[in-house]
Amino acid sequence: MLIRGGSDVLLAAPRYHGAAGVSTAFGTFGELLQGVLPEPDADFLVTLPVARWTTAQFRADPWATDVDVRPAHKHKARRLARMLLTAAGAPGGGVVTIDSSLPEGKGMASSSADLVATARAVGNALRLDLAPDVIEGFLREIEPTDGVLYPAIVAFDHRAVRLRSWLGSLPTLTIVGVDEGGTIDTVEFNRIEKPFSAADRREYARLLDRLTAAVAARDVATVGAVATRSAEMNQILRPKRLLAAVTGICGAVGGLGVAAAHSGTMLGVLLDTRHRRYVEQVAETVHRCSALRAEVSLHRTLSFD
């Protein structure tokens, strides 16, 4: 039997109750590119998946009257689980338990990963067929979302919560991350009117075309150049006080470019793991970034080949 969910999608009714489901979702290190295209309502981003994950477990309880979530502040995950149970016609409630290696409020898609992992865990427990576009329909009712549903680098309309295009995969890169400190509320950030001119929007379109071609060609140098330009253009919206310094370090060590968490607090130097001086590059980049009196961390991008 099929039933219509609150997001105007159809879910198969659950086959049994009282079951448990576990699933994961990866995070991102900011974005390779984020901006606004010339057409109306065309906010978009291009994901930069990294090897850090959120794991969610859902244990259904047909005798419960609501959904409990742990940690207790993960209110959006609770709301999503409730929506899925209602759409599936599943009686009772259950418990969602989230364990994440993604810091909150930094621009690493922690909230998106929480929600995607939760949706998948509930789906696994209740044996629901939750295709990515079905999950998108539910997420659309909760908040702007990163494209962590997809095992690839993707262009994603984060405010509309829909896939724009599938770019593909790159060789694994190392990111030397620099955290400027504090946290950013992504939902509040996405309510800010974007001050980009028509010329800026046309440049974003060119950058997206350039990045799409670079990912297809596995041209990591161009990928890095596009990421750096996107970080620079974002200064009008969410300035990073250390961008010039980090960009200078990237140039000094021979890095590929600088990735920014456009709605977060992170900057990162992109390094090619195949470079003949890779080990020396990492050590020198960490040393130079540590002198900025900011928290420094290492990350690896995900390759989906």
Residue pairs with C-beta under 8 A, 6 or more apart in sequence:
1 12
1 13
2 10
2 11
2 12
2 13
3 10
3 11
3 13
3 87
3 88
3 89
4 10
4 87
5 11
5 83
5 84
5 86
5 87
5 88
5 134
5 137
5 138
6 83
6 86
6 87
6 138
6 141
7 83
7 87
7 134
7 137
7 138
7 140
7 141
8 137
9 87
9 133
9 134
9 137
9 138
11 84
11 87
11 88
11 128
11 129
11 130
11 134
12 88
12 127
12 128
12 129
13 88
13 89
14 88
14 89
14 90
14 126
14 127
14 128
15 126
15 127
16 126
16 127
17 60
17 62
17 90
17 91
17 92
17 126
18 60
18 61
18 62
19 59
19 60
19 125
19 126
19 127
20 57
20 58
20 59
20 60
20 125
21 57
21 58
21 120
21 121
21 122
21 123
21 124
21 125
21 126
22 55
22 56
22 57
22 58
22 121
22 124
23 55
23 56
23 117
23 120
23 121
23 123
23 124
24 53
24 54
24 55
24 56
24 117
24 120
25 53
25 54
25 56
25 112
25 113
25 114
25 115
25 116
25 117
25 120
25 148
25 149
26 49
26 50
26 51
26 52
26 53
26 113
26 148
26 302
27 49
27 50
27 52
27 53
27 54
27 101
27 102
27 108
27 109
27 110
27 112
27 113
27 148
28 47
28 48
28 49
28 50
28 108
28 109
28 146
28 148
29 48
29 50
29 108
29 175
29 177
29 259
29 261
29 266
29 268
29 299
29 301
30 48
30 107
30 108
30 259
30 260
30 261
30 262
30 264
30 266
30 267
30 268
31 45
31 46
31 47
31 48
31 230
31 259
31 260
31 261
31 262
32 46
32 47
32 48
32 153
32 211
32 223
32 226
32 227
32 230
32 259
33 45
33 46
33 204
33 207
33 208
33 211
33 226
33 227
33 230
34 44
34 45
34 46
34 230
34 234
34 262
34 263
35 43
35 44
35 194
35 196
35 200
35 201
35 204
35 207
35 230
35 233
35 234
36 42
36 43
36 44
36 194
36 196
36 200
36 201
36 204
37 44
37 201
37 204
37 205
37 208
38 198
38 201
38 202
38 205
41 159
41 160
42 157
42 201
43 157
43 158
43 159
43 160
43 190
43 194
44 155
44 156
44 157
44 158
44 164
44 204
44 208
45 146
45 147
45 155
45 156
45 158
45 262
46 153
46 154
46 155
46 156
46 167
46 208
46 211
47 109
47 146
47 147
47 148
47 150
47 153
47 154
47 156
48 153
48 227
48 259
48 301
49 148
49 152
49 153
49 301
49 302
49 304
50 108
50 175
50 299
50 300
50 301
50 302
51 299
51 300
51 301
51 302
52 101
52 102
52 108
52 299
53 100
53 101
53 102
53 113
53 117
54 98
54 99
54 100
54 101
54 102
54 110
54 113
54 114
54 116
54 117
55 98
55 99
55 100
55 117
56 77
56 96
56 97
56 98
56 99
56 114
56 117
56 118
56 120
56 121
57 96
57 97
57 121
58 81
58 94
58 95
58 96
58 97
58 118
58 121
58 122
58 124
58 125
59 94
59 95
59 97
59 125
60 90
60 92
60 93
60 94
60 125
60 126
61 92
61 93
61 94
61 95
62 90
62 91
62 92
63 92
64 92
64 93
64 94
65 92
65 93
66 82
66 93
67 78
67 81
67 82
67 85
67 93
67 94
67 95
67 96
68 78
68 93
68 94
68 95
68 96
69 75
69 77
69 78
69 81
69 95
69 96
69 97
69 98
70 95
70 96
70 97
70 98
71 98
74 96
74 98
74 114
76 111
76 114
76 115
76 142
76 143
77 96
77 98
77 114
77 115
77 118
78 96
79 142
80 115
80 118
80 119
80 122
80 138
80 139
80 142
81 94
81 96
81 118
81 122
82 93
83 138
83 141
84 119
84 122
84 123
84 126
84 128
84 130
84 138
85 92
85 93
85 94
85 122
85 126
87 138
88 126
88 128
90 126
94 125
96 118
96 121
96 122
98 114
98 117
98 118
100 110
100 113
100 114
102 108
102 109
102 110
102 113
103 110
104 110
104 111
104 183
105 182
105 183
105 184
105 185
105 186
105 264
105 265
106 179
106 183
106 184
106 261
106 264
106 265
106 266
107 184
107 186
107 260
107 261
107 262
107 263
107 264
107 265
107 266
108 261
108 264
108 266
109 146
109 148
111 143
111 145
111 186
112 139
112 145
112 146
112 148
113 146
113 148
115 139
115 142
115 143
115 145
116 135
116 139
116 145
116 148
116 149
119 130
119 135
119 138
119 139
120 130
120 135
122 128
123 129
123 130
132 149
132 150
132 163
133 162
133 163
135 149
136 145
136 149
136 161
136 162
136 163
139 145
139 161
140 160
140 161
140 162
143 186
143 187
144 158
144 159
144 161
144 186
144 187
144 190
145 158
145 161
146 156
146 158
147 154
147 155
147 156
147 158
147 163
149 163
150 156
150 163
150 166
151 304
152 166
152 167
152 168
152 169
152 304
153 167
153 168
153 169
153 170
153 215
154 163
154 164
154 165
154 166
154 167
155 163
155 164
155 165
155 167
155 208
155 212
156 162
156 163
156 164
157 163
157 164
158 190
159 190
165 212
167 211
167 212
167 215
167 216
168 215
168 216
168 304
169 215
169 303
169 304
169 305
170 215
170 218
170 220
170 223
170 301
170 303
171 218
171 220
171 272
171 273
171 274
171 303
172 273
172 300
172 301
172 302
172 303
173 220
173 256
173 270
173 271
173 272
173 273
173 300
173 301
174 270
174 271
174 273
174 278
174 282
174 298
174 299
174 300
174 301
175 259
175 268
175 269
175 270
175 271
175 298
175 299
175 300
175 301
176 268
176 269
176 271
176 282
176 285
176 286
176 289
176 296
176 297
176 298
177 266
177 267
177 268
177 296
177 297
177 298
177 299
178 242
178 246
178 266
178 267
178 268
178 269
178 289
178 292
178 294
178 295
178 296
179 265
179 266
179 294
179 295
179 296
179 297
180 240
180 241
180 242
180 265
180 266
180 267
180 294
181 265
181 294
181 295
182 265
183 265
184 238
184 263
184 264
184 265
186 263
186 264
189 238
189 263
190 263
192 237
194 237
195 236
195 237
196 204
196 233
196 236
196 237
200 233
203 233
204 233
207 226
207 229
207 230
210 222
210 226
211 222
211 223
211 226
213 219
213 222
214 220
214 222
214 223
214 226
215 223
220 256
220 270
220 272
221 256
223 256
223 257
223 270
224 255
224 256
224 257
224 258
224 270
225 256
225 257
226 257
227 256
227 257
227 258
227 259
227 260
227 270
228 247
228 250
228 257
228 258
230 260
230 262
231 240
231 243
231 247
231 258
231 259
231 260
231 262
231 267
232 243
234 240
234 260
234 262
235 243
237 262
238 262
238 263
240 246
240 260
240 267
242 267
242 292
242 294
243 258
243 260
243 267
245 292
246 258
246 267
246 268
246 269
246 289
246 292
247 258
249 255
249 269
249 285
249 288
249 289
250 256
250 257
250 258
250 269
250 270
250 285
252 284
252 288
253 269
253 271
253 281
253 284
253 285
253 288
254 275
254 277
254 281
255 269
255 270
255 271
255 281
255 285
256 270
256 271
256 272
257 269
257 270
258 267
258 268
258 269
258 270
259 267
259 268
259 270
260 266
260 267
260 268
261 267
268 299
269 285
269 289
271 278
271 281
271 282
271 285
272 278
275 281
282 298
286 296
286 298
289 296
290 296
